[in-house]
Amino acid sequence: MKAIIKLAVNSAWARRQTLIIVLFSIALSTAVLLAVERVRTDARASFTQSVSGVDLVVGARTSPVQLMLYAVFHTGNATQNIRIDNVERLATHPDVAWAIPLSLGDSHQGFPVLGTTPQYFSHLRYGLQQPLFFAKGKSFGGTVDTVFEAVIGHQVAKTLGYTIGDKITLSHGMQTLGPEHADKPFRVVGILAPTGTPIDRTVHVSLEAITAVHLDWMGGVPLPGVKIPAEHVRKFDLRPQDITAILIGLNSRSTVFKLQRHINNDPGEPLLAVMPGVALDELWQTLTMVENLLLLVSSLVVIVGLAGLTATLMAGLTERRRELAILRALGAGPRDLFLMLTAEGIFITVLGIALGYVLLAVGITSLAPLLQSQFGIVVLQRLPTYNEWWLIGAILLTGLVASLLPGWRAWRISLADGLTPRY
């Protein structure tokens, strides 16, 4: 058996120019398949960690998925708002470490505007418990004197070309061309570093700012004959009456179910408390079809690569008929020729898998920072997972099957056919 393997290796080396192309085809196919699986797995983990460090998201009674869509991804509309008193009541609960209110509804150039408190930037995490950083500037003040300050996400600054000190105005509602609060401009005081999450596409202002721009509005339209200049808003009580949602962090994760039941059974106001990871995992299930389609396409790429191996070995048999005949004349049996051709194909497949995994590791090292900053996908270097080992085994098995046909064909070639080939 050792002689057959050595012969297969030497035979492959003698035809290395042709087989190197096949080798790289298998390697690229393997790298693509494993990359899709790695990105799929890590993208799911990153998606469920769009907000990490948040134990509960609280909003008006609705579906958990809808609550996460508008509270975390700032898309869609809340069924209704909740009273601001809930923030103060939950913040004083003995199990709660912090509670951050969120107010949504306005926009700027198609980007959502989020009203919150400065604690949002210190408590919120994303990915693997990564904190928010300011690429430029600082947080808005959150006081009456700094009411018209705004912090913008990385994508907002990049798309609209904003920098520190620029003036922006908010639009009422989420329509790009909706009515503007043009008489109350905001000054950009901070630009967040890229996170690859919805934070990048959000304009952040204080809760008091949301109240200030709507002092002379009612029912979604400006009050006729009423105009309150920006310099006069400080004379009014800017404490909001209601908000959209609340982010809650607990002193201990062990109390999350108890507090969730307490909030969901609150007799005062119909509220819904959801655990972000569970709700986001449920939301991800809607993308299962896309995941399966990507795996199918990458699997077809692998099959095409291994089909090229079969075609190359089969095509080479015509040129090697005399070589095989000489081996028969020297005492090699049909079984030996079958094993030699099969071993040759398996050898190329194993080398292709190994090279493909090296390409995957190099690709992760090179592209991981870009994937995290632009798409929020944290892709890590690690040993193959169970699913990846299963895919590697499937590639090896497919390579074995692809190698059996040339081996069977070599077994069929007779000694006389090799010595007197027909062209």
C-alpha positions in Angstrom: 0.0 0.0 0.0 2.9 2.3 0.8 4.3 1.7 -2.7 1.0 2.6 -4.3 0.7 5.9 -2.3 4.3 6.8 -3.2 3.6 6.0 -6.8 0.4 8.2 -6.7 2.3 11.1 -5.2 5.1 10.8 -7.8 2.6 10.6 -10.6 0.8 13.7 -9.4 4.1 15.6 -9.0 5.0 14.6 -12.6 1.8 16.3 -13.8 1.9 19.2 -11.3 1.4 22.0 -13.8 -2.1 20.7 -14.6 -3.0 19.5 -11.1 -1.9 22.8 -9.4 -4.8 24.5 -11.2 -7.2 21.8 -9.9 -5.6 22.1 -6.5 -6.3 25.9 -6.3 -9.8 25.3 -7.6 -10.6 22.9 -4.8 -8.8 25.2 -2.3 -10.9 28.3 -3.3 -14.1 26.2 -3.3 -13.3 24.9 0.2 -12.4 28.4 1.4 -15.7 29.8 0.1 -17.8 27.1 1.7 -16.1 27.4 5.1 -16.2 31.2 4.9 -19.9 31.1 4.3 -20.4 28.8 7.3 -18.1 30.9 9.5 -19.7 34.2 8.5 -23.2 32.7 8.8 -22.4 31.5 12.4 -20.6 34.7 13.5 -23.2 36.9 11.8 -25.9 35.3 13.7 -24.0 35.8 17.0 -23.2 39.4 16.1 -26.9 40.0 15.2 -28.1 38.7 18.5 -25.5 40.9 20.2 -26.5 44.2 18.4 -27.2 45.4 21.9 -25.1 43.6 24.5 -25.1 44.4 28.1 -28.9 45.1 27.9 -30.9 42.6 29.9 -34.4 43.8 29.0 -36.1 46.0 26.4 -39.4 47.4 27.6 -42.1 49.0 25.5 -45.8 49.1 24.8 -47.6 45.8 24.5 -46.8 44.4 21.1 -44.9 41.5 19.5 -41.3 40.9 20.8 -40.0 41.1 17.2 -41.7 44.4 16.5 -40.5 45.9 19.8 -36.9 44.9 18.8 -37.3 46.3 15.3 -38.1 49.8 16.5 -36.2 49.9 19.8 -32.9 48.4 18.5 -33.0 48.7 14.7 -35.0 52.0 14.7 -37.2 50.8 11.9 -41.0 50.6 11.9 -43.3 52.4 14.3 -44.3 51.7 17.9 -47.9 50.8 18.4 -48.0 53.4 21.1 -45.7 55.2 23.6 -45.4 54.6 27.3 -45.3 57.0 30.2 -42.0 58.5 31.2 -43.0 57.6 34.8 -42.1 54.0 34.0 -38.4 54.9 33.6 -38.3 56.5 37.0 -40.2 53.6 38.6 -38.0 50.9 37.0 -34.8 52.8 37.7 -35.5 52.6 41.4 -36.3 48.9 41.4 -33.7 47.0 43.6 -32.8 44.6 40.8 -32.2 47.3 38.2 -28.7 48.8 37.8 -29.7 51.4 35.1 -32.6 52.3 32.9 -32.2 54.3 29.7 -35.2 55.8 27.9 -35.6 55.9 24.1 -37.8 58.3 22.1 -38.2 57.8 18.4 -40.4 59.3 15.7 -38.4 62.0 14.0 -35.7 61.8 11.3 -32.9 63.7 9.5 -32.3 63.1 5.7 -33.9 59.6 6.1 -31.8 58.7 9.1 -33.8 58.0 12.4 -33.5 60.4 15.3 -33.2 58.9 18.8 -33.9 60.9 21.9 -32.1 59.5 25.0 -29.9 60.5 27.9 -26.0 60.8 28.0 -25.9 57.5 29.9 -26.8 55.8 26.7 -23.2 56.2 25.5 -21.7 54.9 28.7 -23.9 51.9 29.3 -24.8 50.6 25.8 -22.6 47.8 24.4 -22.5 46.0 21.1 -20.8 42.8 19.8 -18.7 41.2 22.4 -19.4 43.7 25.1 -17.6 46.5 23.2 -18.4 50.0 24.4 -19.2 53.0 22.2 -16.4 55.3 21.3 -16.3 58.8 20.0 -14.3 59.2 16.8 -14.6 63.0 17.2 -16.2 65.3 19.8 -18.2 64.3 22.9 -21.7 63.4 24.1 -24.5 66.0 24.1 -24.9 67.7 27.5 -28.4 66.5 28.3 -29.2 69.8 30.1 -31.5 72.7 29.2 -28.6 74.8 28.3 -27.3 72.2 25.8 -30.6 71.2 24.5 -29.8 71.6 20.8 -26.7 69.4 20.6 -26.6 66.2 18.6 -24.3 63.2 18.3 -24.4 61.4 15.0 -23.4 57.9 13.9 -20.5 57.0 11.7 -22.7 56.3 8.6 -24.6 59.6 9.0 -21.4 61.6 9.1 -19.9 59.7 6.1 -23.0 59.9 3.9 -23.9 63.5 4.6 -20.3 64.8 5.1 -20.9 66.2 8.5 -18.2 67.2 11.0 -18.1 68.8 14.5 -19.9 72.1 14.6 -22.2 71.6 11.6 -25.8 72.6 11.9 -28.6 70.2 11.2 -32.4 70.3 11.4 -34.8 67.5 12.2 -37.8 66.4 10.1 -41.1 65.4 11.7 -41.8 61.7 11.2 -39.7 59.3 9.2 -40.4 60.7 5.7 -37.3 62.1 4.0 -39.2 65.1 2.7 -41.5 65.5 5.8 -42.1 68.8 7.5 -39.0 70.2 9.2 -38.3 71.8 12.5 -36.2 74.3 10.6 -36.6 77.0 13.3 -34.7 74.9 15.8 -31.3 73.7 14.4 -29.0 71.4 16.2 -25.2 71.6 16.4 -23.2 68.4 15.9 -21.0 67.9 19.0 -20.0 64.3 18.6 -19.4 61.6 15.9 -19.4 58.0 17.0 -16.8 55.5 15.8 -18.2 52.8 13.4 -19.9 49.8 15.1 -21.6 48.1 12.2 -24.9 48.4 14.1 -28.0 50.6 13.6 -26.2 53.2 15.9 -24.1 54.1 12.8 -27.3 55.3 11.0 -28.8 57.2 13.9 -28.8 60.9 15.0 -28.8 61.1 18.8 -30.3 64.0 20.8 -31.5 64.5 24.3 -35.0 63.7 25.5 -35.4 67.4 26.2 -34.6 68.2 22.6 -37.4 66.0 21.4 -39.8 68.0 23.6 -38.3 71.3 22.6 -38.8 70.9 18.8 -42.5 69.9 19.4 -43.5 72.7 21.8 -45.4 74.4 19.0 -46.7 71.2 17.4 -49.8 69.2 18.2 -51.2 66.1 16.6 -48.3 65.9 14.2 -48.8 69.4 12.7 -47.6 72.9 13.7 -50.0 74.9 15.8 -51.4 77.7 13.7 -50.2 81.2 14.8 -47.9 79.7 17.4 -44.1 80.0 17.0 -41.7 79.4 19.9 -38.1 80.5 18.9 -35.2 78.2 19.9 -33.9 80.8 22.4 -37.2 80.7 24.3 -37.6 76.9 24.8 -35.6 77.0 28.0 -38.4 78.8 29.7 -40.6 75.7 29.3 -40.7 72.4 31.1 -38.9 70.1 28.7 -39.5 66.9 30.6 -41.1 64.5 28.2 -44.5 63.0 29.0 -44.0 59.7 27.2 -41.2 57.7 25.4 -41.0 54.8 23.0 -39.0 52.2 24.9 -36.6 51.6 27.8 -33.3 49.7 27.9 -32.6 48.0 31.2 -29.4 46.6 32.8 -29.6 44.4 35.9 -27.4 44.0 38.9 -27.6 40.3 38.4 -28.7 38.3 35.3 -30.3 35.7 37.6 -33.2 38.1 38.3 -34.1 38.7 34.6 -37.1 36.3 34.5 -38.5 37.6 37.8 -38.3 41.2 36.6 -39.7 40.3 33.2 -42.8 38.7 34.8 -43.1 41.7 37.1 -43.2 44.2 34.1 -45.4 42.1 31.9 -48.0 41.7 34.7 -47.9 45.4 35.6 -51.5 46.4 36.3 -50.8 50.1 35.8 -49.9 50.1 32.1 -49.8 47.3 29.5 -46.0 46.8 29.0 -43.9 44.2 27.3 -40.4 43.3 28.5 -38.3 41.1 26.3 -34.8 39.7 26.5 -32.9 41.0 23.4 -31.0 37.8 22.7 -34.1 35.7 22.6 -36.1 38.2 20.5 -33.3 38.8 18.0 -32.7 35.0 17.7 -36.4 34.7 16.8 -36.0 37.5 14.2 -33.0 35.8 12.7 -35.1 32.7 12.0 -36.8 34.7 9.2 -33.4 34.6 7.4 -33.0 30.8 7.5 -33.9 30.6 3.8 -31.1 33.0 2.9 -28.7 31.1 5.0 -29.6 27.8 3.3 -29.4 29.4 -0.1 -25.9 30.6 0.5 -24.8 27.2 1.7 -26.3 25.6 -1.4 -24.5 28.0 -3.7 -21.2 27.5 -2.0 -21.7 23.7 -2.0 -22.3 23.8 -5.7 -19.0 25.7 -6.1 -17.2 22.9 -4.3 -18.9 20.3 -6.5 -17.8 22.2 -9.6 -14.2 22.2 -8.3 -14.2 18.5 -7.6 -15.8 17.9 -11.0 -12.8 19.6 -12.4 -10.6 17.1 -10.6 -12.5 14.2 -12.1 -12.4 15.7 -15.6 -8.6 16.3 -15.3 -7.9 12.8 -14.1 -10.1 11.3 -16.8 -8.6 13.4 -19.5 -5.1 12.4 -18.3 -5.9 8.7 -18.7 -5.7 8.9 -22.4 -2.1 10.2 -22.2 -1.2 7.7 -19.5 -2.5 4.5 -21.1 1.0 3.4 -22.0 2.2 4.3 -18.5 -0.6 2.2 -17.0 0.1 -0.7 -19.4 3.8 -0.7 -18.4 2.8 -0.9 -14.7 0.6 -3.8 -15.6 3.5 -5.4 -17.4 5.6 -5.0 -14.3 3.1 -6.8 -12.2 0.6 -4.2 -11.1 -2.9 -5.6 -11.0 -6.2 -3.8 -11.9 -6.8 -3.3 -8.2 -3.4 -1.6 -7.8 -4.2 0.8 -10.7 -7.6 1.5 -9.2 -6.1 2.3 -5.8 -3.3 4.5 -7.4 -5.7 6.7 -9.3 -8.1 6.9 -6.4 -5.3 7.8 -4.0 -4.1 10.5 -6.4 -7.5 12.1 -6.4 -7.8 11.9 -2.6 -4.3 13.3 -2.2 -5.2 16.4 -4.3 -8.5 16.8 -2.4 -6.8 16.7 1.0 -4.2 19.2 -0.1 -6.9 21.4 -1.5 -8.9 21.3 1.8 -5.7 22.2 3.8 -4.8 25.1 1.4 -8.5 26.3 1.5 -8.4 26.4 5.3 -5.2 28.4 5.2 -6.8 30.8 2.7 -9.8 31.1 5.1 -7.4 32.0 8.0 -5.6 34.6 5.9 -8.9 36.1 4.8 -10.3 36.3 8.3 -7.1 38.1 9.5 -7.3 40.6 6.6 -11.0 41.3 6.5 -12.2 40.8 10.1 -11.7 44.5 11.0 -13.6 45.6 7.9 -16.5 43.2 8.6 -16.8 44.5 12.1 -16.6 48.2 11.4 -18.9 48.1 8.3 -21.3 45.3 9.0 -21.0 44.7 12.7 -20.0 41.0 12.1 -17.3 39.8 14.6 -15.5 37.0 12.8 -12.9 35.3 15.0 -9.9 33.0 14.3 -10.6 29.6 15.9 -10.4 25.9 15.4 -13.1 24.4 13.1 -16.5 24.1 14.7 -18.6 20.9 14.6 -20.5 22.1 11.5 -17.2 23.1 9.8 -15.7 19.6 10.5 -18.9 18.1 9.0 -18.4 20.3 5.9 -14.8 19.3 5.6 -15.8 15.6 5.9 -18.4 16.1 3.2 -15.8 17.7 0.9 -13.4 14.8 1.5 -16.2 12.3 0.9 -17.2 14.0 -2.3 -13.5 14.1 -3.4 -13.4 10.3 -2.8 -16.4 9.7 -4.9 -15.0 12.0 -7.6 -11.8 10.0 -7.6 -13.5 6.6 -8.0 -14.5 7.1 -11.6 -10.9 7.7 -12.9 -9.8 4.7 -10.7 -12.5 2.5 -12.1 -11.6 3.6 -15.7 -7.9 2.8 -15.1 -9.0 -0.6 -13.8 -10.9 -1.2 -17.0 -7.9 -0.4 -19.3 -6.4 -3.6 -20.5 -2.7 -4.4 -21.1 -3.2 -4.8 -24.8 -5.1 -1.5 -25.1 -2.2 0.3 -23.3 0.5 -1.2 -25.6 -1.5 -0.6 -28.8 -3.5 2.6 -28.2 -6.1 3.6 -30.7 -6.1 7.3 -31.6 
